[in-house]
Amino acid sequence: MAEHELVLVVDFGAQYAQLIARRVREAKVYSEIVPHSMPVEEMLARQPKAIILSGGPQSVYAEGAPRVDSALFDSGVAAFGICYGFQAMAQTLGGEVRRTRLREFGRTPVTVSESGTLLAGIPEDLNVWMSHGDAVHAPPAGFAVLAASEGAPVAAFEDLDRRLAGVQWHPEVLHSQAGQAVLEHFLYDIAGCVGDWTTTNVVDEQVELIRQQVGDKQVLCALSGGVDSAVAAALVSRAIGDQLTCVYVDHGLQRAGESDQIEKDFVAVTGTRLEVVDAEDQFLGALAGVTDPEQKRKIVGREFIRTFEATARKLDAERHIEFLVQGTLYPDVVESGGGAGTSNIKSHHNVGGLPDDLQFSLIEPLRTLFKDEVRELGIALGLPETLVYRHPFPGPGLSIRIIGEVTRERLDILRAADLIARTELTAAGLDREIWQFPVVLLADVRSVGVQGDGRTYGHPVVLRPVTSEDAMTADWARLPYDVLERISTRITNEVDEINRVTVDITSKPPGTIEWE
């Protein structure tokens, strides 16, 4: 990794810590998340341009609550506190924090009394996202109070001499008006960042790193059809060309056209050597008679590992493979404690479970990136938008979108309905607004209908369009009625076995995105 300006986001258990880091990167400044337990000396040894203290669920005055070492504020490094981090900064420097008479959660009006540098050009009356039961009632010495709300007498402050600032609200959340502007005022006008983190830099740096790591050795990559593995493979291919071999296990559980996209579009753009393994009969045989979704997941994962292992052995015998590419992303690294992002592999997309005698050194060119950055990288590498902006798709494929046994006939029915739904969503220009659009076949349910003056007894399908940023929470998408009508009409007209289309309007929680 080349030397970039670095902002450290200190995580106090915030639900939004990753979002803060993403917003900083959107401002073209590289950021990383570190735990609040990291000693300040270690943080400062990273030579950060700035440190951001995240929110958190505790009260700063509670016994055992995480504290902020005053050495951080004496270091001369610019620091910015958000919510809990704001209160921790105030308390450590001698301000007063106590229980507020009015707890504030969700959208909250804030009045700017003095713009200062942090809130320059920001409207005097703001609607922001709050989440607190404590408040700063008196700022530390040397701080100018910039804003207040009904429940937070001190809702924003700054000390420009020491390059310290903070806000009680969450500027990283989209619901906070002018949130990105507030963050950028801190990064650029208080911390003095210049912004040198771009997708182009990532491509150039990773290409050089991969060449240094690999030398003249052979590399293997498992393509799943998803954006992460495709971008990782394209980046490695850019670096080492035909030293890379990709393996695509076609398990027959993909949506219409997706296997062709991998076999043709990906190879056409990257020139990568691709081994396609047709394993549809193997997977369908293993899934025969199985209706439990968790069992389906286990079977698909097991068969994938068996197939990939056999192919890897064959290729290793031909050209001795020394490296394996994995599309590990930064959230995977963070969620595993910041260590090796592949130590606890969650699904067969990251090829876990290979036997000990098939040992490869890992190449993880995306492990510093968030999903939105991976998509930008894919476009920069020339991958087609249909692949880069593909909606997230479960590893077990359509097998868990069929409620009931998985058969070739049922897969064909679901593919036809799913293709119609995706086609109409694209025609309406809504692809980017929707996070995911599962179509679920209730294969063990029959519904009475009337078509062509005759009685039918067909399957229902469920449309599940959702909006989300990270899939941790999701809301049902309010698709226009005319779009829903076109989808329903086409499915019932064109897919003989389906005679009823329904829409799932459950948020997550309490529901999940996939039905399983």
N, C-alpha and C positions, 0 to 999 in steps of 0.2 A: 504494500500500500504506500503510495507516495505521501509525503507530508502535506496534510491539509489543515486548515483551521479546524480546531476540534472544540465542540461544545459537549460537555458531559451533562446528562440528565440523571440526577440522583433520585432513585426510586424509593419513596417512602411507603410503598404499598398501594400506589395510585392505580385506579382502573384505567387512567388515561396516560400512563408514562410513555407507552409506545406512540401514542398519538402526539405527545409533545415532541418526541424525537422526529417524527415524520414531518411535523409542521416546521421544525428548524431546518430540516433538509429541503423542504419546499422553498425556504428562503435562500437556498444554495449554500448552506453551511452544514458541514458534516457533523453528525451527532452520534453519540453512543449512550446507552443506558448503563448505569452502574448501581449496585445496591447501596443503600444508606449505611451498611456496615463497613464499606470500604474506608480505610483510614484516609484522612485528609492528605497525609503525605503522599499516599499512592495516587490520589487524584491529581495532586499538583505535579507529581512526577511525569504525568502524561502531557504536561504543558498545555492545558486547555486555554482557549481564548476566553471562554466563559463557562460558568456552571449554573445550571438551572435546578432548583429544588422543587420536586413535584408535590402534588397533593398526597393525601393519605387519610386513612379512616380514623386515626386516633386523635386525642386531645393533647396538645403539646405539654400541658401541665400534669397529665396523668402519669402515674407510676409506671415505669418501664417504657414510656413513649420514646421513640427515637429522637435523639438530640442532634444538633448541628455544632460541630467543633468550632469555637470562635476563631481558631487558626485559619479557617477558610476565609473569613471576612478580613483578616489581617494580612492576607497573602498578596493583595493587590489585584487578584483576578476578579473580573466582573461577575456578579452573581444576581440571579433573578429568582424570586420566590413566588410560587403559585399555590394558593389555598393553604394547605398545611405548611408547605415550604415558606410561604409568606409569613405565617404566624411563627414558625420556628426561627426565621431570621429576626423578626421583631423581638421575640423573647430572649434570644441569645445576646442581642445587642442592647438589652435593657428596656425594651418597650413593655407594654402591658397587654396581656392576652387573657380574656376570661369568657365565661359563658355569656352568650348574647341573650337579650330578652326576646329576640325574635329570630328563630332559625329560618334559614333561607335555602330552599332547594328548587332547582329548575330556573326558568326565566325570571330574572330579577332586574328592576330598574336601578340604575346607578347614576348619580349626578357628579359630573366633573367640576370641581371647584377651581382647580389650577391645572393647566395642561402640562406644564413642565416640559421635559424632553420625552418622557415615556408616553404621554397621551397627546402629543402635539398633533394638531389637525383632526383630533377625534371629537365627535359631537359631544356637546355638554350633557345631553341626556342619552344614556346608553341602555340597551337591553342586553344583559349578559347572563351566562349560565353559572349559577352559584350552587354550592353543596357544602354547607357548614352550619354548625351549631355553636361554634366559638367565634370570637372576633377580636381584632386588634382595637383596643380602646385608647391607647396612647402610643405614638410612634417612638422609636429610639431617638436619642439626641442626634441632631444633624440631618434628620429626614424631613422632607417637605411632604405634607399630606396633599394628595392630588384628587381624591374622589371618596365618596361615601354612599352607602345605601341605608335603608331604614334599619337593617339589622347589623350593619358593619360601619361604625363611625369612621374607621380608617379602612377604606377599601382599596387604596393604592397609595404607594409612596415611592420616593426616590432620594438617594444621596449621591449626587453626581460626582462629588469629590472622591468618594470611595468606589464609584461605579457599581452601586447597589440599588436594586429596585425590586418591586413586587406588587402583585395584585391579589385580592381575595378571591376573585372569580377565576374561571377556567378559560383563558383566551384561546386555548388549543381546540376547544369544542366549536363546531360549526354554528351552534346556536348563539354563541357570543358575538355580538355585533362588533366589527372592527378588530376581532381577535388576532388575525394575522398581522394587522398593522401594528398592534401593541407589541407583539413578539419581535417584529422587525425593527421597531424603534429601539428595543433593548439591544438586539443583536448588532445593528449597524451604528446607532447613534450613541449608545452607552458603552457597549463592549468593544466597538471599533472593528467589527468583522467586515471583510470585503466581499465574501461570497465566492468561493472557488470550487464548489462541489457541483459538477455537471455530469450528465450521462456520458458525454464524449470523453471526459476524463476517466470514467470508470472503464470504458471499453479499452482505451489505450493502456491504462495501468494493468488491467487484468490480463490482456494479451501478453504483455511483457512478463508478468509474474508467471503465467502458465508456461511460457516458453522456457523460463529459467528453471521451473520446477520439473518439467517433463524431459527436457533435452531431446534425445532422439528415441525415446521409449514409446510403447504403444498404449493407447488409452481406450477404455470402454465406457459407454453411457447407455443407460436404459431409458428409452423414450416412452412416456406414458400417454402422450397425446395432450398433456396439460402444458400451460405456459411456462412453468418453472423449469421442467426438464428440457423443453425446446429451446429456451433462451440460454440455459447453461450449456447445452450442446452446441448451439450456434456460436457462442463466445469461444468455447474451446476449439471448435472447428476453424474460427477466424485465426486462432493462434498457431495451430499445428497441422491444419489441413488433413491429409489422408492418414496421419498417425491415429486419428480417431475413428472408431467403429461404433455405430449406434445400433442398439437392438430394440426392436419394437415387437412386443408380444401381443399379437392380435387375438384377444380372448373371445371375440364375438359379442362383447357386451357394450360396445361403443354405440354412439348415436349415428344416425345416417350421415355418411360422407366423411366421418372423422378419420377412419383408417386410411381412406384415399388421400386425405389432406396430409397425413404424416408421410405416406409412401411417395407422394408426388410433389406437393407444394414445398414441404420442408427440404427435401433433397434438391429440388430445383433451385431454391434460394441459396442453400449453404454448400451444395456439392458434397455433402457428407456421405461416407460409405454407410449403407443401412442394411442390416439383416432383419428381415421380416419373418417372424415365426407364426405360422397359421396354426393356432391351438384351439380353435373354436370347438371342435368335437370333444377335445379333452376337457375343456371347462364345462361344457353343457352336460357331458357325461357325469362329471363330479357333482354338478348341481342338481341332477335329476332327483325329483321327489322331495327336495329340501324347500321348506317354506319359512323357516325361522331366519330373520334378517342377519342376526349376529353370526349364525352358522354359515350363511352365504358369504359374509365378509371373510371368515376364517378360511373357507374353502378356496375362494378366489385368491387370497393372499398365499395360501399354501401352494396352489397350482402355479401361481406366478413365479414363486421362488424356485420350484422344481424346473420350470421351463427355462427361466433365465440362467439357472445354474448349469443346466445341460448345454445351453448355447455358449455360456462363458467358458466352459471347459473346452468346447470344440475350438473356439477362437483362440484361447490361450495356447492350445496345442499347436495351432497354425502359426501364431506370431508373438507369443509370450506377452500377455497383457500385464502391465505393472501398475496402472492407475485406473481408478473408477471415478467417474463424474457423478456428483449428486447435486440436486437443485435445492439444497438447504438454504432457507431464507433467514434474515435477521430475527424475525419473531421466533423461529425455531431455536435459535441460539439463546435468545433471552429467556425463553420458557424452560430451557434446560439448565438454567443457572448461569449462563454466560460462558460455559465451558465448551467442550466439543459438541457441536450442534447435532452430531450424528450418534451420540452415545445411547440415546433412547429413541430409536426410529419408530414413528407412529404408524406407518402404513407401507404397503409395498411400492409406493412411488419412490421412496428412498430405500434402496434395495437392502433391507435388513434380513438377517437370518441366513446369510450365506455360510457354508461350512468353513471350518478353520483352515483347511488346506487351500481355500481360494481366498488368499489374502491380497488385497490391493491397497495401495496408498490412495487416499482420497484427494480429489480436486473439488473444491466447493466455491466456485467463482461468484456465487450470489449471496454468500453468507453475511455480507454487510448490508444487504438491500432489503427494503420493504417491497410488498407486492406491486404497489403503483410504480416504484422505481424499476422493477423488473420489466413491467410492460413498456415503459419508456425505452429501456435498453433493447427490448425486442424490436421495437420500431427502428431504433438507431442501427440495428444489425440487419435490417431489411426483411424481417419476417412479416408475413401477411397479417393484416389487422384481424382477419377472421380467426387466426390462431392466437395472436397476442391478446386480444380482448375476449377470448373465449370465456364463457361463464365457468366458474369452478364446477368441477364434475367429480363425483365420488370415485375412489379407486375401484370399487367393485362394479362400477358402471351401472347399466340399467337393471342389473340383477336385484338391486335394493329399491328400484322404482317400480318393480312388479310385486304387488302384494299377493303372494301365493307362489306356486312353483314356477321356475324359470324354464321355458321351453322355446325352441326356435320360433314357433308360431306366435307365441306371446311377445317375444322380442320384436318380431316384424310388425305386429300391431302397434306396439308402443313406439317404435321408431317412426312409423308413418304419422302418428298423432303428434309426436314430439317435433318432427320436422315441420309440420304445418304451424305449430305454435311458434317455433323459432323464426320461421320465414315471415310470418305476419308481424312479429315483434320487430324484426329488422326493417320491414317495409314501413312500419310506423315511426321509425327513427328512435326507438326506445331502448336499444341494446345497452347503451352506456349507462342509462338510468337504472337498469335492473341489475341487481347483484347476481341473481340466480333465478332460473325459471324451470324447476323440475315439473315434469308431467308424470303423473302416477297412474298406473293401470291397476284397477281393482279386479284382478284376474279371477278371483274366487267369488266374485259378486256378480249377479245378473240383475238387469233392470228391464222392466217392460217398457216398450216404446211403440210408436206408430210411424211407419215410413212407407210411403207409396200406398196408402190405404190398407196396409197390412200390419199385423201385430209383429213386433220384434222382441227378442229377448237377448239383449246384448250387454256388453261390459260398460260400466261407467269409467271415465277418467277424471282425474282431479288436476286442475292447473294450480301451481304453487309459485306465483311470481313474488319475489321478496326484494326489499331494498336493505342494504347493510353497508358498513364500512369494513368490517373485519370478520363477520359471521359469528361473533360472540353473542351479539344481539341482532335481531332482524325485525322488520315490520313488513306486513303484507303490502304489496305494491298496488296503488289505486290505478290500475290500467283503465284507459278510456273504455266506456261501454261499447263503442263501435268496434274497437279492436277485439274485445272479448267476443262480441257477436260474430265477427268474421272468423275467428278461431273456432268457435263452437260450430258454426254452420259448415265450415269446410271439413272439420273432423267428422261430423255426423254424416255428411254427404259423401266423403271420399274414403272413409275407413269403415267398411261394412260391419265389422264386428263391434263397433262402438255406437251406442245410441243415446248417450247422456254425457254432458260435459258440466262439471262443477268447478267452483273456485274456492280454495282454502284461504280464509281471511283471519287466520290465527297468527299472532305475533310470536316471536321467540324472545324470552320465555312467554308463555308456558309451553308452546309447541317447539319442535325442532324444525329445521329447514327441510331436511329429508324426512319422508314418512317412515321408511324402514319397516 
